[in-house]
Amino acid sequence: MAVVEKVKELEKVVSSEFKEYKRKPVADPGLDETVKKLTPEKIEKVINAVLNMRKSAATFAAPLETCIHCALCSGACHWYLSHDKDPTYAPVAKVRMTLWEMIKRKGKVSPEFMKQCARIVFCECNLCRRCSMYCPFGIDIAFQLGMVRRICFLLGLVPQILMDYDNSLSATLTQLWINQADWIDTLQWQEEEVRSEIKNARIPVDKEGAEIMYVVLGTEPKLAPQFIANMAKIMNYAGIDWTFSTADYANQSMFARDAETMQRIVREVYEDALRLKVKRIVTTECGHALHGLGYAAPPLLGWKEGPIEFLHATEFYYELLTTGKIKIDKNKRIKGPVTLQDPCNLVRHRGAGEKLRYLIREMCEDFVDMYPNREHNFCCNAGGGEIAIGPPWKRVRLEGARAKAEQIKATGAKIICAPCHNCHVGIHDVVKFYNIDAEVKFMWDILLETMEIPEEFKVG
Amino acid sequence: MYDFFTNLSIYNFVRGPLVWVAFIVFIGGSIYKIRSLILLAKKQKVVFPYLSLKYSLRSLLHWLIPFNSRNWRLRPVIAIVTFLFHIGLVFTPIFLLSHNILWHESWGISWWTPSEGLADIMTLIVISACIFFLLRRIFASEVRFVTFADDYLILAIAFLPFITGFLAYHQWLLPHKIMVILHMIFGSLMLIAIPFTRLGHMFYFFLTRAYMGSDFGYRHSKDF
């Protein structure tokens, strides 16, 4: 027994800075190898460069002078709740172990300290802003942790897989090193697939003057072409004048706080839309890139908001359904209990909660809401780059999702609707890890199952 | 020591110039701090375009009314203590009878004042809330982890004027004259400290809250 305990003790990384901070080691070359190349001088230079620039920013200065260290944000964090209220997982503790310490020591910190910072901000925080919402002062804690990510990024201390996404985006503006020929080829292949179901279906690419431009994540043409077919079916059934864009709007650079690449990604999407003279942009069922497109990048590009209206896929379905362009077949409505994962970027950061509930209630007979829900919902624990840091951190990620798992279990739902790529993958893993008997679906899956298919589209 | 504190010139200094200095530093310092933060925000360019009066007020109201935001509902004990503490902290000194008399003697102005019994209860609430916060800092692990020496310091700054005022009123522990002088020194200290310590959250609360409220409002969401 004693031996087992000793081994267990050895397995934990006990921080030399904070004795309460105990974690199991995780091998990630992005952190382990980069940290070897860092020198204290380089670290000091980067930290002070960022902090000095930020000193003149009110959104950075005010919180530091306001925070009364009350730790009332702690209960907002699913990491904290999932780890039996371990104080080192509390949002304010994360700021305390990173930013406050950097300020206190005027940037004179060791490479090991920086590695620990990188682990805290990249691997134990989703930047879901639930804590910002629970702070009595309205301090944007997630913003401060984002700043630590920025410092880590400038030092190259980014989990390797996330860094690879960022490299791919900065070199090719696609998240997975996709070339355009592959992209277009996949679209044509999917058009053929859809044509086997819908007469004369089209996936128009770069069509000038279309009403709507549809943008997706690079992962769809690369790894999940059936997602493209799903949206193409909905567009064709609804008779929308649309065009597919070959701009990848995935924004992992935003997770890494590579602000420069983040702007380029978003600018490419808007430029594509302006070139094609479309009226609106509809995005795939994805949350993070919506935040990048609509809120994170525009101020950096010098706009209050983007030049063209944009809609999330679910907001677009809501419009189609309420204007009668598509109809739900009452006989096909889903019987079993269905619950909804409110994606942070779509609900807490965009207020689409009611629209999602309208859709689900139209399509499903037995809708059970999670508790807490809407703005107060817990993050799926895959967002904010947690899924993008990849397999090495999977266990850490899933252990941090216990609060989410309990929330899902309590609904007793057999289907979980997660209208966001990150949520979808994240919840899928949570369901498997915690042995929950439920299936995860996108909103388009449920919509295609339940919608009325007009006769004229039927093939043969 | 006794002679030093009961010396009339000490009393006159504390009662006169020190209070003047305290009020000038408090008001001047606060205006300076608020003004410089607003100027910083203007320079930052991404703050003011998103600010909205409607959403700022919505957010402030929800957080200033007990149990009107989810975090207050989740933590009823802390909510009650916090609200009572702040009400006592701000309103007792303004409306207290003895302070009113001082204003009347100096400037001939006075206003509504609560009964001495009520004022006593409010003072006791502030004192016990301070002890509650202290215990929370020591025993709640999540608070202890983010507690520094200056957290105890600002708690003491808030605590001392009230405990000395309470003891002076009841003429306990130390001779009345000494206690009153200590009370006035600590009171002045608190006023001076507000703009230059994190006690400044007294003003910054409204600014940070307005920013967050507007941000969530702009996103058609809510932050309470």
Interface residues (C-beta under 8 A of the other chain):
Chain A: E20 S56 A57 A58 T59 A61 A62 P63 E65 T66 C67 I68 H69 C70 A71 L72 S74 G75 A76 Y80 K85 P87 T88 A90 V92 A93 R96 S132 M133 Y134 C135 P136 F137 G138 I139 D140 Y295 P299 K304 V347 R348 H349 R350 G351 A352 P372 E375 H376
Chain B: L37 I38 L40 A41 K43 Q44 K45 V46 V47 P49 Y50 S59 W63 S69 R70 N71 L74 R75 I78 T82 A140 S141 E142 V143 R144 F145 V146 T147 F148 D151 I154 R198 G200 H201 Y204 F205 L207 T208 R209 A210 Y211 M212 G213 D215 F216 R219 H220 S221 K222 D223 F224
